[in-house]
Amino acid sequence: MIAVRDYELAEPVQTYPAGRRCKEEGCNTLLSMYNPSEYCALHDTEDAPYVDPAGEEMCFCRLCEEHVPRSLMSKGRTICKLCDNAQRRAWYRGARVKRAWEAEPGYIRCTDCGEVKLAHPDNFRVDPRKPDFYKRCRRCEVKRRGYQRMKEREQRERTGGAIQ
């Protein structure tokens, strides 16, 4: 919760005249009083996608992590057609394409902190339902458990001992 004194110390948010319209010809969009630009989000050139020197719009493929022309992006997906085809071929063959965020065999990437650690009971709890480890490391589990206990304590104090 933010105290009133924090609001008094905060810098005021800069505002601009109300009733301004986008300067793009034919656009009648009313600009927000917090928008510093003279153009709406649709016509603001600062937010425009990356354009290569040849004038083609470029997009970022999240799988190969490269900028590729929009014409080479898979429709409705955030990966290029080359990566999409490789993924589909691998899926039909029963293999999996290794993604950039996956860890090497024998290691696990913690879902909370993102660290890659050795897949060992010292680092991860064993999942009793299957022969595998949980994906959250022990250190992050301890943090999460401590946070949950703190919340339960606060709730007990507020409600007089009963947890809802």
C-alpha positions as CSV (number, residue, x, y, z in Angstrom):
1,M,0.0,0.0,0.0
2,I,1.3,3.5,-0.9
3,A,1.2,6.1,1.9
4,V,-0.1,9.6,1.3
5,R,3.3,11.0,2.0
6,D,4.7,9.0,-1.0
7,Y,2.2,10.8,-3.3
8,E,3.3,14.2,-1.9
9,L,7.0,13.4,-2.7
10,A,6.4,12.0,-6.2
11,E,7.1,14.1,-9.3
12,P,3.9,15.3,-11.0
13,V,3.1,13.5,-14.3
14,Q,3.6,15.8,-17.3
15,T,0.4,16.5,-19.2
16,Y,-0.3,18.1,-22.5
17,P,-3.2,20.3,-23.7
18,A,-6.5,18.4,-23.9
19,G,-8.4,18.2,-27.2
20,R,-5.3,17.7,-29.4
21,R,-5.8,15.7,-32.7
22,C,-3.3,13.6,-34.6
23,K,-1.4,15.7,-37.2
24,E,-1.5,12.9,-39.8
25,E,-3.6,14.0,-42.8
26,G,-7.1,12.4,-42.7
27,C,-6.7,11.1,-39.1
28,N,-9.1,12.5,-36.6
29,T,-7.9,10.6,-33.5
30,L,-8.1,12.5,-30.2
31,L,-4.7,12.4,-28.4
32,S,-4.4,11.6,-24.7
33,M,-3.3,14.4,-22.4
34,Y,-0.3,12.2,-21.5
35,N,0.8,11.6,-25.1
36,P,3.9,13.8,-25.7
37,S,3.8,13.1,-29.5
38,E,1.8,15.1,-32.1
39,Y,0.7,11.8,-33.7
40,C,-1.5,8.9,-32.5
41,A,0.0,5.5,-31.9
42,L,-0.9,4.4,-35.4
43,H,1.0,7.2,-37.1
44,D,3.9,7.8,-34.6
45,T,7.1,7.0,-36.4
46,E,9.1,6.3,-33.2
47,D,7.1,3.1,-32.6
48,A,7.2,2.0,-36.2
49,P,8.6,-1.5,-36.8
50,Y,12.3,-1.9,-37.9
51,V,12.8,-1.3,-41.6
52,D,15.9,-2.6,-43.4
53,P,17.8,-0.4,-45.9
54,A,15.9,-1.9,-48.8
55,G,12.7,-0.6,-47.4
56,E,11.2,-4.0,-46.3
57,E,9.6,-4.2,-42.8
58,M,11.6,-6.6,-40.5
59,C,10.2,-8.8,-37.7
60,F,12.0,-10.7,-34.9
61,C,11.8,-14.5,-34.9
62,R,11.8,-15.7,-31.3
63,L,13.2,-19.1,-32.2
64,C,16.3,-18.3,-34.3
65,E,16.5,-14.8,-32.7
66,E,17.1,-13.0,-35.9
67,H,15.4,-10.1,-37.8
68,V,13.7,-11.5,-40.9
69,P,11.5,-9.7,-43.5
70,R,7.8,-9.7,-42.6
71,S,7.1,-11.7,-45.8
72,L,9.1,-14.6,-44.3
73,M,7.2,-14.7,-41.0
74,S,4.6,-17.4,-40.5
75,K,1.1,-16.1,-40.4
76,G,-0.2,-15.5,-36.9
77,R,3.0,-16.8,-35.3
78,T,6.1,-15.1,-33.9
79,I,8.5,-17.3,-35.7
80,C,9.9,-17.3,-39.3
81,K,8.7,-19.8,-41.9
82,L,12.1,-21.6,-41.8
83,C,11.8,-22.2,-38.1
84,D,8.2,-23.1,-38.4
85,N,8.9,-25.7,-41.1
86,A,11.8,-27.1,-39.1
87,Q,9.5,-27.4,-36.1
88,R,6.7,-29.1,-38.1
89,R,9.2,-31.6,-39.7
90,A,10.7,-32.5,-36.3
91,W,7.2,-32.9,-34.8
92,Y,6.2,-35.3,-37.6
93,R,9.4,-37.3,-37.1
94,G,8.7,-37.4,-33.3
95,A,11.6,-35.2,-32.4
96,R,11.6,-31.9,-30.5
97,V,13.3,-28.7,-31.7
98,K,15.5,-27.3,-28.9
99,R,14.3,-23.8,-28.0
100,A,16.7,-21.1,-26.9
101,W,15.3,-21.1,-23.3
102,E,15.6,-24.9,-22.9
103,A,18.5,-26.3,-20.9
104,E,21.0,-29.0,-22.0
105,P,20.2,-32.7,-21.2
106,G,20.9,-33.3,-17.5
107,Y,20.1,-29.7,-16.6
108,I,16.9,-27.9,-15.8
109,R,16.0,-24.2,-16.1
110,C,14.1,-22.9,-13.0
111,T,10.8,-21.5,-14.0
112,D,11.0,-18.7,-11.4
113,C,14.6,-17.4,-11.4
114,G,15.6,-18.7,-14.9
115,E,18.9,-20.2,-13.7
116,V,20.1,-23.4,-15.4
117,K,21.1,-26.0,-12.7
118,L,22.2,-29.6,-12.6
119,A,19.1,-31.9,-12.5
120,H,19.9,-33.3,-9.0
121,P,17.8,-33.7,-5.8
122,D,20.1,-31.1,-4.2
123,N,18.8,-28.5,-6.7
124,F,15.2,-29.7,-7.5
125,R,12.6,-31.7,-5.7
126,V,11.6,-35.1,-7.3
127,D,8.1,-35.2,-8.6
128,P,6.5,-38.3,-7.0
129,R,3.9,-38.6,-9.8
130,K,6.5,-39.2,-12.5
131,P,10.2,-40.0,-12.8
132,D,11.2,-36.4,-13.2
133,F,12.0,-33.2,-11.2
134,Y,9.8,-30.2,-10.5
135,K,10.8,-27.2,-12.6
136,R,11.2,-24.8,-9.7
137,C,14.5,-24.9,-7.9
138,R,14.7,-25.5,-4.2
139,R,15.9,-21.9,-3.5
140,C,12.8,-20.4,-5.3
141,E,10.5,-22.9,-3.5
142,V,11.8,-21.7,-0.2
143,K,11.3,-18.1,-1.2
144,R,7.7,-18.8,-2.4
145,R,6.9,-20.8,0.8
146,G,8.2,-18.0,3.0
147,Y,6.1,-15.5,1.1
148,Q,3.0,-17.7,1.4
149,R,3.6,-18.1,5.2
150,M,4.0,-14.3,5.6
151,K,0.7,-13.7,3.8
152,E,-1.0,-16.3,6.0
153,R,0.4,-14.6,9.1
154,E,-0.8,-11.2,7.9
155,Q,-4.3,-12.6,7.2
156,R,-4.4,-14.3,10.6
157,E,-3.5,-11.0,12.3
158,R,-6.2,-9.1,10.3
159,T,-9.0,-11.7,10.9
160,G,-8.1,-12.5,14.5
161,G,-6.7,-16.0,14.0
162,A,-8.9,-17.5,11.3
163,I,-7.7,-18.2,7.8
164,Q,-10.3,-17.8,5.1
